[in-house]
Each structure stands twice: as C-alpha cells, then as structure tokens.
Amino acid sequence: MVKTKTKILTPEDISRIDSEYRLLTDNLYRCDKPGDRELIDKAFRFANEAHRDMYRNSGEPYIIHPINVARIVNQEIGLGAKSVAAALLHDVVEDTGIPLEEISKQFGPKIASLIDGLTKISGTYNKETNSLQAENFRKMLMTLSDDFRVILVKIADRLHNMRTLDSMPEHKRMKIAGETVYLYAPLAHRLGLYAIKSELEDLSFKFRQPQIYEEIADKLKHSEKRFYTLINRFSLPIIDKLTKEGIQFDITGRPKSIFSIWKKMQSKNVPFEEIYDVLAV
C-alpha cells in the first residue's frame, strides 16, 4: 500500500531514517531478553538494504513505513522482539523480490512464517482497486488459528497507512478508508485494541466525510477546556476514594471519538449541541 518511487537516498533521507529508527529503539518495550536488540538491529539492516532507494508516494524513504509499523507493534500494541522484526521485514518479500527462503535462512522459521502470513494477506487485495472482498477477509481471519500476531502486525500496517493516507490519490483514499472502517476497525475492536479501533474509525471518517469531520473536530476543540474541567470535577472524588482505600489505579478522561459522536448524531437525529454523552472516563 502507498507504493514506491525509486531515486537515490540523500544525506537528509539517511539522517531521517536514523532518527526514526532511534525513536523505535530508544523506547523498546518487552525487548530486554538476550538477543532481542540484536535481532531487531539485524532486521532493520536487512530491510533497510532491501528497500534502499525506494520511496513512498509521500516522498519519504520507504523504510520509514516499516519502522513506524514496528513502533506501533511494540509501543502501542505491546508485542515483543520477533513481532518487531517481522514488522520491519513485512514488505520485503512482496516488494523487493527477496524470497521467503532467505528470510527463513536469516531470521528463522517463526519470523519467516509471520512474513509469509502477512504476504498472503496482501495477496488477497484486488490489485486494481486495493479492496478486500468479504471472502478474502474471511480467509485472512483464518490465519488467527496459526499465529494471530500476523493480524496484529497487519492492523499496525493499516494504522500507519491510514495516518499517511493524504499522499494517495482521492479515489484510492476513499476505497482504503471504506475498507478500514468496515473491516479493520471491527477487527481491532474484537481483539481489544480499543484506542486503535477508534483512531481507525476517525481517520476513515476524516477521508470519507471531511467536512463533517472538521465541523465536529472544531466544536470539540472549542469546548476542550470545559470538557476537561468536567472530567476533573467528576474524577477527583473517585481518585480521593480509591486513594483512601489503598487501591492502585489509573484513571484517564477524554472526549469520545469524532466518529462515535457522529454515529450518535445520526442515530438520534440531533445536532452536536444535543449530544450530551461526549465524554469518557
């Protein structure tokens, strides 16, 4: 997705790649076993060389995409070193012509199996429309029985693609955004990735209904200070009680997602001003 143009890496590109990779490796989570960092560094070097001189439609070096998928896999989903390595390598077989056997030789059968699953999922796309048919999506879900880390890496891949979808032509943006809200967001919800599910829905809505999205976003922004005052007023007595009881807890508050607010407006047939449950704690 968001495929590549070819040109020569500039010194600025190399600096950007190094900076993005440090954002991954300086904040690794659950990757402190012997050999974990070495595996990740090896996967990065391999993928960086394989994608050398490849660029995305956005103009950035292609390797930036796998690095960001790896960050999502580790820092937002919480998977370990093998999944981080698989995320760094996830487009190598499909996009560079390097055979799966070479991945297995370099990184072992488990990571090769993850890459194979990710490549097969990509193969379910209609190459002309970038869309998934329902039957192909069902087949994709079947990989859960083998290793559902494949699906988690694929969701991370889709999330980063949605975060950078602006660079795609409009007709492709619409297809990918529609596919995301109907297929990937519900799957993220089913797997308990609630923050990612909400972000996928909001990003899809942003591209499919940009004017409505901006209207709701502006209204939320204008009410932001009042919302957080209400959240604090609601939370403080709970924090006080839990603290006195000696209970360990985390409590956060936020406005609900733009997409969920819009769905309430549609189902109740009321304007934004008449939606009163816009906060979540």
LUMVOTOR-133745 format. One record per residue (C-alpha): residue in three letters; residue number from 1; x, y, z. Coordinates in steps of 0.001 Angstrom, whole numbers, plus 500000, padded with zeros to 6 digits. Example, Ala and Ser with C-alpha at 12.3 -4.5 7.8 and 13.67 -1.06 7.14 Angstrom:
# residues 2
<res:ALA | n:1 | east:512300 | north:495500 | up:507800>
<res:SER | n:2 | east:513670 | north:498940 | up:507140>
# end
This chain:
# residues 281
<res:MET | n:1 | east:500000 | north:500000 | up:500000>
<res:VAL | n:2 | east:501197 | north:503558 | up:499211>
<res:LYS | n:3 | east:503759 | north:502009 | up:496850>
<res:THR | n:4 | east:507075 | north:503342 | up:495829>
<res:LYS | n:5 | east:509028 | north:505576 | up:493529>
<res:THR | n:6 | east:512758 | north:504997 | up:493067>
<res:LYS | n:7 | east:515513 | north:507572 | up:493495>
<res:ILE | n:8 | east:518812 | north:507908 | up:495325>
<res:LEU | n:9 | east:518813 | north:508434 | up:499092>
<res:THR | n:10 | east:520072 | north:511871 | up:500087>
<res:PRO | n:11 | east:522073 | north:512636 | up:503264>
<res:GLU | n:12 | east:518891 | north:514208 | up:504659>
<res:ASP | n:13 | east:516992 | north:510961 | up:503979>
<res:ILE | n:14 | east:519665 | north:508910 | up:505740>
<res:SER | n:15 | east:519529 | north:511250 | up:508740>
<res:ARG | n:16 | east:515725 | north:510949 | up:508827>
<res:ILE | n:17 | east:515926 | north:507150 | up:508725>
<res:ASP | n:18 | east:518422 | north:507107 | up:511603>
<res:SER | n:19 | east:516224 | north:509468 | up:513628>
<res:GLU | n:20 | east:513073 | north:507393 | up:513056>
<res:TYR | n:21 | east:514892 | north:504190 | up:513969>
<res:ARG | n:22 | east:516139 | north:505726 | up:517228>
<res:LEU | n:23 | east:512532 | north:506583 | up:518121>
<res:LEU | n:24 | east:511885 | north:502853 | up:517924>
<res:THR | n:25 | east:514982 | north:501512 | up:519643>
<res:ASP | n:26 | east:515198 | north:504136 | up:522401>
<res:ASN | n:27 | east:511699 | north:503204 | up:523586>
<res:LEU | n:28 | east:511524 | north:499439 | up:523122>
<res:TYR | n:29 | east:509022 | north:497638 | up:525335>
<res:ARG | n:30 | east:509348 | north:493979 | up:526383>
<res:CYS | n:31 | east:512501 | north:493535 | up:524280>
<res:ASP | n:32 | east:515060 | north:493041 | up:527037>
<res:LYS | n:33 | east:515827 | north:489327 | up:526658>
<res:PRO | n:34 | east:519278 | north:488296 | up:525430>
<res:GLY | n:35 | east:519447 | north:488649 | up:521663>
<res:ASP | n:36 | east:516311 | north:490809 | up:521294>
<res:ARG | n:37 | east:518104 | north:494032 | up:520354>
<res:GLU | n:38 | east:520494 | north:492170 | up:518053>
<res:LEU | n:39 | east:517525 | north:490589 | up:516235>
<res:ILE | n:40 | east:515811 | north:493946 | up:515767>
<res:ASP | n:41 | east:519001 | north:495630 | up:514549>
<res:LYS | n:42 | east:519613 | north:492783 | up:512097>
<res:ALA | n:43 | east:516033 | north:493007 | up:510764>
<res:PHE | n:44 | east:516393 | north:496763 | up:510327>
<res:ARG | n:45 | east:519672 | north:496473 | up:508434>
<res:PHE | n:46 | east:518221 | north:493766 | up:506190>
<res:ALA | n:47 | east:515006 | north:495709 | up:505446>
<res:ASN | n:48 | east:516870 | north:498995 | up:505010>
<res:GLU | n:49 | east:519135 | north:497448 | up:502402>
<res:ALA | n:50 | east:516225 | north:495678 | up:500665>
<res:HIS | n:51 | east:514188 | north:498903 | up:500414>
<res:ARG | n:52 | east:517191 | north:501096 | up:499570>
<res:ASP | n:53 | east:516362 | north:503908 | up:497120>
<res:MET | n:54 | east:512624 | north:503117 | up:497365>
<res:TYR | n:55 | east:510268 | north:505965 | up:498252>
<res:ARG | n:56 | east:506607 | north:506216 | up:499179>
<res:ASN | n:57 | east:504145 | north:508467 | up:497343>
<res:SER | n:58 | east:504570 | north:510925 | up:500219>
<res:GLY | n:59 | east:508209 | north:511420 | up:499183>
<res:GLU | n:60 | east:509738 | north:509829 | up:502278>
<res:PRO | n:61 | east:512110 | north:506836 | up:502118>
<res:TYR | n:62 | east:510105 | north:503618 | up:502098>
<res:ILE | n:63 | east:511887 | north:502174 | up:505149>
<res:ILE | n:64 | east:510209 | north:504863 | up:507284>
<res:HIS | n:65 | east:506956 | north:502909 | up:506896>
<res:PRO | n:66 | east:508215 | north:499566 | up:508310>
<res:ILE | n:67 | east:509958 | north:501422 | up:511143>
<res:ASN | n:68 | east:506676 | north:503105 | up:512106>
<res:VAL | n:69 | east:504753 | north:499847 | up:511827>
<res:ALA | n:70 | east:507322 | north:498318 | up:514189>
<res:ARG | n:71 | east:506799 | north:501214 | up:516636>
<res:ILE | n:72 | east:503036 | north:500651 | up:516616>
<res:VAL | n:73 | east:503510 | north:496899 | up:517060>
<res:ASN | n:74 | east:505773 | north:497423 | up:520060>
<res:GLN | n:75 | east:504775 | north:500693 | up:521712>
<res:GLU | n:76 | east:501024 | north:500754 | up:521022>
<res:ILE | n:77 | east:500129 | north:497051 | up:520841>
<res:GLY | n:78 | east:502838 | north:495683 | up:523143>
<res:LEU | n:79 | east:504316 | north:492839 | up:521102>
<res:GLY | n:80 | east:507890 | north:491638 | up:521540>
<res:ALA | n:81 | east:511098 | north:491362 | up:519538>
<res:LYS | n:82 | east:510034 | north:488750 | up:516954>
<res:SER | n:83 | east:506962 | north:490792 | up:516055>
<res:VAL | n:84 | east:509052 | north:493973 | up:515861>
<res:ALA | n:85 | east:511445 | north:492193 | up:513497>
<res:ALA | n:86 | east:508523 | north:490886 | up:511421>
<res:ALA | n:87 | east:507098 | north:494412 | up:511207>
<res:LEU | n:88 | east:510432 | north:495761 | up:509955>
<res:LEU | n:89 | east:510555 | north:492987 | up:507341>
<res:HIS | n:90 | east:506852 | north:492827 | up:506487>
<res:ASP | n:91 | east:507084 | north:494216 | up:502928>
<res:VAL | n:92 | east:510439 | north:492732 | up:501921>
<res:VAL | n:93 | east:509150 | north:489576 | up:500217>
<res:GLU | n:94 | east:506229 | north:491301 | up:498494>
<res:ASP | n:95 | east:508031 | north:494432 | up:497314>
<res:THR | n:96 | east:511690 | north:493607 | up:496752>
<res:GLY | n:97 | east:511781 | north:490117 | up:495262>
<res:ILE | n:98 | east:513763 | north:488611 | up:498142>
<res:PRO | n:99 | east:512452 | north:485036 | up:498555>
<res:LEU | n:100 | east:510846 | north:483826 | up:501774>
<res:GLU | n:101 | east:513542 | north:481158 | up:501972>
<res:GLU | n:102 | east:516131 | north:483888 | up:502511>
<res:ILE | n:103 | east:514075 | north:485333 | up:505376>
<res:SER | n:104 | east:513920 | north:481874 | up:506938>
<res:LYS | n:105 | east:517658 | north:481398 | up:506490>
<res:GLN | n:106 | east:518488 | north:484786 | up:508036>
<res:PHE | n:107 | east:515832 | north:485008 | up:510772>
<res:GLY | n:108 | east:514481 | north:481504 | up:511365>
<res:PRO | n:109 | east:511204 | north:479731 | up:510561>
<res:LYS | n:110 | east:508998 | north:481597 | up:513075>
<res:ILE | n:111 | east:509667 | north:485067 | up:511664>
<res:ALA | n:112 | east:509506 | north:483644 | up:508131>
<res:SER | n:113 | east:506075 | north:482222 | up:508972>
<res:LEU | n:114 | east:504889 | north:485658 | up:510145>
<res:ILE | n:115 | east:506172 | north:487270 | up:506940>
<res:ASP | n:116 | east:504525 | north:484556 | up:504863>
<res:GLY | n:117 | east:501187 | north:485218 | up:506569>
<res:LEU | n:118 | east:501485 | north:488963 | up:506001>
<res:THR | n:119 | east:502415 | north:488443 | up:502340>
<res:LYS | n:120 | east:499426 | north:486143 | up:501819>
<res:ILE | n:121 | east:497093 | north:488722 | up:503360>
<res:SER | n:122 | east:498434 | north:491349 | up:500963>
<res:GLY | n:123 | east:497817 | north:488877 | up:498170>
<res:THR | n:124 | east:494092 | north:488932 | up:498892>
<res:TYR | n:125 | east:493898 | north:492512 | up:497614>
<res:ASN | n:126 | east:492367 | north:493272 | up:494286>
<res:LYS | n:127 | east:495391 | north:494869 | up:492636>
<res:GLU | n:128 | east:493256 | north:497323 | up:490648>
<res:THR | n:129 | east:491088 | north:498593 | up:493484>
<res:ASN | n:130 | east:493126 | north:497894 | up:496648>
<res:SER | n:131 | east:489954 | north:496449 | up:498175>
<res:LEU | n:132 | east:489302 | north:493272 | up:500066>
<res:GLN | n:133 | east:486320 | north:491104 | up:499298>
<res:ALA | n:134 | east:484400 | north:489552 | up:502183>
<res:GLU | n:135 | east:485517 | north:486025 | up:501309>
<res:ASN | n:136 | east:489160 | north:487068 | up:501201>
<res:PHE | n:137 | east:488765 | north:488789 | up:504543>
<res:ARG | n:138 | east:487344 | north:485560 | up:505971>
<res:LYS | n:139 | east:490439 | north:483759 | up:504707>
<res:MET | n:140 | east:492581 | north:486393 | up:506348>
<res:LEU | n:141 | east:490916 | north:485718 | up:509681>
<res:MET | n:142 | east:491786 | north:482054 | up:509286>
<res:THR | n:143 | east:495424 | north:482963 | up:509921>
<res:LEU | n:144 | east:494408 | north:483675 | up:513505>
<res:SER | n:145 | east:494445 | north:479936 | up:514103>
<res:ASP | n:146 | east:498147 | north:479833 | up:513166>
<res:ASP | n:147 | east:499536 | north:482941 | up:514866>
<res:PHE | n:148 | east:497382 | north:485973 | up:515421>
<res:ARG | n:149 | east:500474 | north:488170 | up:515652>
<res:VAL | n:150 | east:500109 | north:488199 | up:511859>
<res:ILE | n:151 | east:496796 | north:490021 | up:512238>
<res:LEU | n:152 | east:498190 | north:492413 | up:514859>
<res:VAL | n:153 | east:501093 | north:493388 | up:512597>
<res:LYS | n:154 | east:498645 | north:493809 | up:509717>
<res:ILE | n:155 | east:496459 | north:496126 | up:511828>
<res:ALA | n:156 | east:499577 | north:498147 | up:512701>
<res:ASP | n:157 | east:500427 | north:498304 | up:508979>
<res:ARG | n:158 | east:496921 | north:499559 | up:508188>
<res:LEU | n:159 | east:497045 | north:502129 | up:511001>
<res:HIS | n:160 | east:500264 | north:503683 | up:509728>
<res:ASN | n:161 | east:498945 | north:503670 | up:506171>
<res:MET | n:162 | east:495821 | north:505490 | up:507384>
<res:ARG | n:163 | east:497966 | north:508020 | up:509269>
<res:THR | n:164 | east:499782 | north:508797 | up:506000>
<res:LEU | n:165 | east:496879 | north:508425 | up:503565>
<res:ASP | n:166 | east:496969 | north:512059 | up:502416>
<res:SER | n:167 | east:499610 | north:511227 | up:499810>
<res:MET | n:168 | east:497319 | north:508820 | up:497924>
<res:PRO | n:169 | east:495020 | north:509821 | up:495020>
<res:GLU | n:170 | east:491494 | north:510609 | up:496188>
<res:HIS | n:171 | east:489825 | north:507544 | up:494630>
<res:LYS | n:172 | east:492278 | north:505258 | up:496436>
<res:ARG | n:173 | east:491861 | north:507163 | up:499690>
<res:MET | n:174 | east:488125 | north:506549 | up:499548>
<res:LYS | n:175 | east:488495 | north:502826 | up:498868>
<res:ILE | n:176 | east:491085 | north:502310 | up:501585>
<res:ALA | n:177 | east:489149 | north:504412 | up:504111>
<res:GLY | n:178 | east:485956 | north:502455 | up:503431>
<res:GLU | n:179 | east:487754 | north:499146 | up:503772>
<res:THR | n:180 | east:489287 | north:500321 | up:507043>
<res:VAL | n:181 | east:486039 | north:501240 | up:508779>
<res:TYR | n:182 | east:484168 | north:498136 | up:507617>
<res:LEU | n:183 | east:486912 | north:495542 | up:508096>
<res:TYR | n:184 | east:489908 | north:496642 | up:510132>
<res:ALA | n:185 | east:488258 | north:498773 | up:512821>
<res:PRO | n:186 | east:485818 | north:495998 | up:513837>
<res:LEU | n:187 | east:488699 | north:493521 | up:513876>
<res:ALA | n:188 | east:490745 | north:495818 | up:516139>
<res:HIS | n:189 | east:487694 | north:496092 | up:518423>
<res:ARG | n:190 | east:487323 | north:492318 | up:518561>
<res:LEU | n:191 | east:490981 | north:491961 | up:519551>
<res:GLY | n:192 | east:490661 | north:494540 | up:522342>
<res:LEU | n:193 | east:492637 | north:497292 | up:520593>
<res:TYR | n:194 | east:490095 | north:499947 | up:521508>
<res:ALA | n:195 | east:492292 | north:503031 | up:521034>
<res:ILE | n:196 | east:493436 | north:501778 | up:517638>
<res:LYS | n:197 | east:489852 | north:500918 | up:516683>
<res:SER | n:198 | east:488733 | north:504480 | up:517475>
<res:GLU | n:199 | east:491640 | north:506020 | up:515588>
<res:LEU | n:200 | east:490971 | north:503857 | up:512524>
<res:GLU | n:201 | east:487316 | north:504925 | up:512584>
<res:ASP | n:202 | east:488198 | north:508599 | up:512962>
<res:LEU | n:203 | east:490811 | north:508521 | up:510203>
<res:SER | n:204 | east:488421 | north:506729 | up:507875>
<res:PHE | n:205 | east:485696 | north:509269 | up:508664>
<res:LYS | n:206 | east:488144 | north:512133 | up:508070>
<res:PHE | n:207 | east:488699 | north:510994 | up:504475>
<res:ARG | n:208 | east:485163 | north:509840 | up:503708>
<res:GLN | n:209 | east:483311 | north:512820 | up:505244>
<res:PRO | n:210 | east:485959 | north:515572 | up:505573>
<res:GLN | n:211 | east:483562 | north:518499 | up:506003>
<res:ILE | n:212 | east:481507 | north:516849 | up:508771>
<res:TYR | n:213 | east:484700 | north:515595 | up:510416>
<res:GLU | n:214 | east:486163 | north:519115 | up:510544>
<res:GLU | n:215 | east:482916 | north:520601 | up:511868>
<res:ILE | n:216 | east:482781 | north:518154 | up:514789>
<res:ALA | n:217 | east:486535 | north:518480 | up:515424>
<res:ASP | n:218 | east:486231 | north:522272 | up:515611>
<res:LYS | n:219 | east:483320 | north:522054 | up:518057>
<res:LEU | n:220 | east:485251 | north:519637 | up:520260>
<res:LYS | n:221 | east:488281 | north:521926 | up:520205>
<res:HIS | n:222 | east:486240 | north:524964 | up:521184>
<res:SER | n:223 | east:484757 | north:523019 | up:524110>
<res:GLU | n:224 | east:488031 | north:521361 | up:525141>
<res:LYS | n:225 | east:488712 | north:523461 | up:528246>
<res:ARG | n:226 | east:485156 | north:522980 | up:529527>
<res:PHE | n:227 | east:485300 | north:519237 | up:528831>
<res:TYR | n:228 | east:488477 | north:518730 | up:530842>
<res:THR | n:229 | east:487090 | north:520810 | up:533694>
<res:LEU | n:230 | east:484079 | north:518475 | up:533791>
<res:ILE | n:231 | east:486292 | north:515394 | up:533612>
<res:ASN | n:232 | east:488433 | north:516644 | up:536510>
<res:ARG | n:233 | east:485373 | north:517532 | up:538590>
<res:PHE | n:234 | east:483950 | north:514061 | up:538001>
<res:SER | n:235 | east:487247 | north:512219 | up:538599>
<res:LEU | n:236 | east:488533 | north:513919 | up:541758>
<res:PRO | n:237 | east:486060 | north:512304 | up:544232>
<res:ILE | n:238 | east:486784 | north:508888 | up:542676>
<res:ILE | n:239 | east:490546 | north:509458 | up:542904>
<res:ASP | n:240 | east:490170 | north:510548 | up:546536>
<res:LYS | n:241 | east:488108 | north:507485 | up:547481>
<res:LEU | n:242 | east:490333 | north:504981 | up:545718>
<res:THR | n:243 | east:493441 | north:506548 | up:547247>
<res:LYS | n:244 | east:491970 | north:506341 | up:550764>
<res:GLU | n:245 | east:491144 | north:502663 | up:550165>
<res:GLY | n:246 | east:494750 | north:501992 | up:549115>
<res:ILE | n:247 | east:493713 | north:500758 | up:545684>
<res:GLN | n:248 | east:496172 | north:501050 | up:542816>
<res:PHE | n:249 | east:494516 | north:502531 | up:539737>
<res:ASP | n:250 | east:494882 | north:504507 | up:536541>
<res:ILE | n:251 | east:492177 | north:506959 | up:535555>
<res:THR | n:252 | east:492012 | north:508952 | up:532345>
<res:GLY | n:253 | east:489383 | north:511077 | up:530676>
<res:ARG | n:254 | east:488833 | north:512283 | up:527134>
<res:PRO | n:255 | east:486165 | north:513407 | up:524692>
<res:LYS | n:256 | east:484766 | north:510483 | up:522731>
<res:SER | n:257 | east:485911 | north:509886 | up:519171>
<res:ILE | n:258 | east:484573 | north:512051 | up:516370>
<res:PHE | n:259 | east:483172 | north:509028 | up:514546>
<res:SER | n:260 | east:481272 | north:507784 | up:517623>
<res:ILE | n:261 | east:479806 | north:511254 | up:518209>
<res:TRP | n:262 | east:478691 | north:511425 | up:514582>
<res:LYS | n:263 | east:477040 | north:507995 | up:514891>
<res:LYS | n:264 | east:475094 | north:509240 | up:517922>
<res:MET | n:265 | east:474026 | north:512331 | up:515972>
<res:GLN | n:266 | east:472798 | north:510079 | up:513162>
<res:SER | n:267 | east:471020 | north:507522 | up:515342>
<res:LYS | n:268 | east:469267 | north:510194 | up:517462>
<res:ASN | n:269 | east:468818 | north:512609 | up:514549>
<res:VAL | n:270 | east:470068 | north:515550 | up:516616>
<res:PRO | n:271 | east:472818 | north:518177 | up:516168>
<res:PHE | n:272 | east:476139 | north:518098 | up:518012>
<res:GLU | n:273 | east:474829 | north:520507 | up:520661>
<res:GLU | n:274 | east:472209 | north:517963 | up:521728>
<res:ILE | n:275 | east:474683 | north:515121 | up:522267>
<res:TYR | n:276 | east:475413 | north:515151 | up:525970>
<res:ASP | n:277 | east:477473 | north:511974 | up:526450>
<res:VAL | n:278 | east:480575 | north:513169 | up:524608>
<res:LEU | n:279 | east:482996 | north:512458 | up:527474>
<res:ALA | n:280 | east:484522 | north:509172 | up:528576>
<res:VAL | n:281 | east:486379 | north:508386 | up:531820>
# end
